[in-house]
Amino acid sequence: PGWGNNELEYYTGRTENLLVSGGYLNIIAREEDYAGHDYTSARIRSLNLQEFLYGRLEARIKLPTGQGIWPAFWMLPTNSPYGGWAASGEIDIMECINEANRVYGTLHYGGGWPNNVNSGGSFADGTDFSAGFHVYSIEWDLDEIRWFVDNVHYHTESSATWYSDAAPANDRAPFDVPFHFLLNVAVGGNWPGYPDGTTQFPQVMQVD
């Protein structure tokens, strides 16, 4: 519980929180009393099913919205060869908090927590990302990771900036090993804050 971010949700594998219907993957956050928590949701990952090293990686997603709602499409290293989080890296392809009017692309790297750092950028052009589907992408090569929304390039990070304390002589570490996908909708947490009287449930992230 909390995932280190003081989140409120309890992740389940129930069809109330996770199902494929009509050609869409649906991750559903609900307000309900379950396992001692006030909210449920789902978090899925492609660990040991599909992993990636370099290339263009993208998903077409319709985002949820509301105070305290935190959807994410992101990546973690499959084997963490440089050590625990975040010495082996994290790639956030898309995160969004609260009102769905800005999306974020971020890298986490450096040392193991709490000696980790992050850098990234954001995209906001007046779009309500909860009103329809949009394509969130990265292009990842040896020395750069570039972020896009609907093919609009909005941020770049390079190996001149990122690093891993475990491999100081390797400029490409930690983003030179296979990573896998994660998709989830968190409720509450240090970054978005917590739901209030304006937050409506259920909230759904749909992946085409």
MARZAMAR-754696 format. One record per residue (C-alpha): x, y negated, z negated; residue number from 1. Coordinates in Angstrom, 1 decimal. Each point is the difference from the previous one (the first is absolute). Example, Ala and Ser with C-alpha at 12.3 -4.5 7.8 and 13.67 -1.06 7.14 Angstrom:
<recs>
        u        v        w   num
     12.3      4.5     -7.8     1
      1.4     -3.4      0.7     2
</recs>
This chain:
<recs>
        u        v        w   num
      0.0      0.0      0.0     1
      1.1     -3.5      0.9     2
      2.9      1.1      2.2     3
      2.3     -2.5     -1.8     4
     -2.2     -2.9      1.3     5
     -2.8      0.1     -2.7     6
     -2.5      1.2      2.6     7
     -3.4      1.2     -1.1     8
     -1.0      2.7      2.4     9
      0.0      3.7     -0.4    10
      0.9      1.7      3.2    11
     -2.1      3.1      1.0    12
     -0.3      2.4      2.9    13
     -3.8     -0.1     -0.1    14
     -2.0     -0.7      3.1    15
     -1.4     -3.0     -1.9    16
      3.4     -1.6      0.3    17
      1.6      1.6      3.1    18
     -1.6      1.4      3.1    19
      0.2      0.1      3.8    20
     -3.3     -1.0      1.7    21
     -0.8     -1.4      3.4    22
      3.6      0.1      1.1    23
      1.2     -2.1     -2.9    24
      1.9      0.8     -3.2    25
     -1.8     -1.7     -2.8    26
      1.7     -0.8     -3.3    27
     -2.7     -1.2     -2.4    28
      0.5     -1.9     -3.3    29
     -2.9      0.3     -2.4    30
     -1.0     -1.5     -3.3    31
     -0.9      3.0     -2.2    32
      0.9      1.6     -3.3    33
      2.3      2.9      1.0    34
      2.7      1.7     -2.1    35
      0.2     -2.9     -2.4    36
      0.3     -2.6      2.7    37
     -2.4     -2.6      1.4    38
      0.9      0.4      3.7    39
      0.9      2.8      2.4    40
      1.7      0.0      3.3    41
      2.4      2.1      2.1    42
      3.6      0.1      0.9    43
      1.3      2.3      2.7    44
      3.4      0.6      1.5    45
      1.7      2.0      2.8    46
      2.7      1.4     -2.2    47
      1.3      3.3      1.5    48
     -2.6     -0.3      2.8    49
      1.4     -2.8      2.2    50
      3.0     -2.2     -0.5    51
      1.7     -2.7      2.1    52
      3.4     -1.5      0.6    53
     -0.1     -3.0      2.4    54
     -2.5     -0.9      2.6    55
     -3.3     -1.9      0.2    56
     -2.4      1.0     -2.8    57
     -3.5     -1.4     -0.1    58
     -3.6      0.5     -1.1    59
     -3.3     -1.6      1.0    60
     -1.7     -0.9     -3.3    61
     -3.1     -1.9     -1.2    62
      0.8     -1.4     -3.5    63
     -2.1     -0.3     -3.1    64
     -0.3     -3.4     -1.7    65
     -0.7     -1.4     -3.5    66
      1.7     -1.2     -3.1    67
      2.2      2.7     -1.4    68
      0.0      2.2      3.2    69
      3.4      1.0      1.3    70
      0.2      2.2      3.1    71
      3.3      1.2      1.4    72
      1.6      1.9      2.9    73
      3.6      0.7     -1.0    74
      2.9      2.4      0.0    75
      2.3      1.7     -2.5    76
      3.2      2.1      0.6    77
     -0.7      3.7      0.2    78
      3.1      1.1     -1.9    79
      1.2     -3.2     -1.9    80
      3.7      0.7      0.7    81
      1.1     -3.3     -1.5    82
     -1.8      0.5     -3.3    83
     -3.3     -0.9     -1.6    84
     -2.3     -2.9      1.0    85
      1.0     -2.3      1.5    86
      3.6      0.9      0.6    87
     -1.1      2.3      2.9    88
     -2.4     -2.6      1.4    89
     -3.6     -0.8      0.7    90
     -1.5     -1.3      3.2    91
     -3.4     -1.8     -0.4    92
     -1.4     -0.2      3.5    93
     -3.2     -1.7     -1.2    94
     -1.3     -1.2     -3.3    95
     -2.9     -2.3     -0.7    96
     -1.4     -1.3     -3.3    97
     -3.3     -1.6     -0.9    98
     -1.7     -1.9      2.8    99
      1.3      1.7      3.2   100
      1.4     -3.1      1.7   101
      3.7      0.7     -0.3   102
      2.1      3.2      0.5   103
      3.5      0.6     -1.3   104
      3.0      2.0      1.3   105
      2.7      0.8     -2.6   106
      3.1      2.0     -0.7   107
      1.0      1.2     -3.4   108
      3.7      1.0     -0.5   109
      3.1     -0.6     -2.1   110
      0.2      2.0     -3.2   111
     -2.2      2.2     -2.0   112
     -2.8     -1.8     -1.9   113
      0.4     -2.5     -1.6   114
      3.0     -0.9      2.1   115
     -2.0      0.0      3.2   116
     -0.6     -3.0      2.3   117
     -2.4     -0.7      2.9   118
     -0.3     -2.2      3.0   119
     -2.6     -0.4      2.7   120
     -2.5     -2.3      1.7   121
     -3.7     -0.5      0.5   122
     -2.5     -0.7      2.8   123
     -3.1     -2.2     -0.2   124
     -1.6     -1.6      3.1   125
     -3.5     -0.5     -1.4   126
     -1.2      3.5      0.7   127
     -2.2      1.9     -2.4   128
      1.7      3.4      0.1   129
     -3.0      1.6     -1.6   130
     -2.3     -1.0      2.9   131
      1.5      2.4      2.5   132
      2.8      2.4      0.9   133
      3.6     -1.3      0.6   134
      3.2      1.8      0.8   135
      2.8     -0.3     -2.6   136
      3.4      1.0      1.3   137
      3.7      0.1     -0.6   138
      2.8      0.6      2.4   139
      2.9      1.6     -1.9   140
      3.4      0.5      1.4   141
      3.5      0.4     -1.4   142
      0.5     -3.6     -1.0   143
     -3.4     -1.6      0.1   144
     -3.6      0.4     -1.1   145
     -2.5     -2.2      1.7   146
     -3.7     -0.6     -1.1   147
     -3.0     -0.5      2.2   148
     -3.7     -0.7     -0.2   149
     -1.9      0.8      3.3   150
      3.4     -0.2      1.7   151
      0.8     -3.4     -1.4   152
      3.5      0.1     -1.5   153
      0.0     -1.9     -3.3   154
      3.1      1.2     -2.0   155
      3.4      1.7      0.3   156
      2.3      1.5     -2.6   157
      3.6      1.2      0.9   158
      2.7      2.2     -1.4   159
      1.9     -3.2     -0.7   160
     -2.4     -0.6     -2.9   161
     -1.1      3.4     -1.3   162
      2.2      2.3     -2.0   163
      0.1      2.9     -2.4   164
      2.2     -0.2     -3.2   165
      0.7      3.8      0.5   166
      1.6     -0.5      3.4   167
      1.8     -3.4      0.0   168
      2.1      0.9      3.0   169
     -3.0      1.0      2.2   170
     -1.6     -3.2      1.4   171
     -3.0      2.0      1.3   172
     -0.9      1.6     -3.3   173
     -2.6      0.7     -1.2   174
     -2.0     -0.4      3.2   175
      2.0      2.7      2.0   176
     -1.8      3.1     -1.2   177
     -3.5      1.5      0.7   178
     -3.0     -1.6     -1.6   179
     -3.6      1.1     -0.2   180
     -3.4     -1.9      0.0   181
     -2.2     -0.9     -2.9   182
     -3.5     -1.5      0.1   183
     -1.9     -1.2     -3.0   184
     -2.4     -2.5     -1.5   185
      1.0     -1.2     -3.5   186
     -2.4     -1.9     -2.3   187
      1.6     -2.7     -2.2   188
      3.6     -0.3     -0.9   189
      2.7     -2.6     -0.7   190
      0.0     -1.4      3.5   191
     -3.7     -0.4      0.9   192
     -1.4     -0.4     -3.5   193
     -3.2      1.8     -1.0   194
     -3.5      0.3      1.4   195
     -2.5     -2.5     -1.2   196
     -3.7     -0.8      0.4   197
      0.5     -0.8      3.7   198
      1.5      3.4      0.9   199
     -2.4      2.3      1.7   200
      0.3      3.8      0.0   201
      0.5      2.4      1.7   202
      2.8     -1.4      2.1   203
      1.2      2.0      3.0   204
      3.3      0.0      2.0   205
     -0.7      1.6      3.4   206
      2.8      1.4      2.1   207
     -0.8      0.7      3.7   208
</recs>
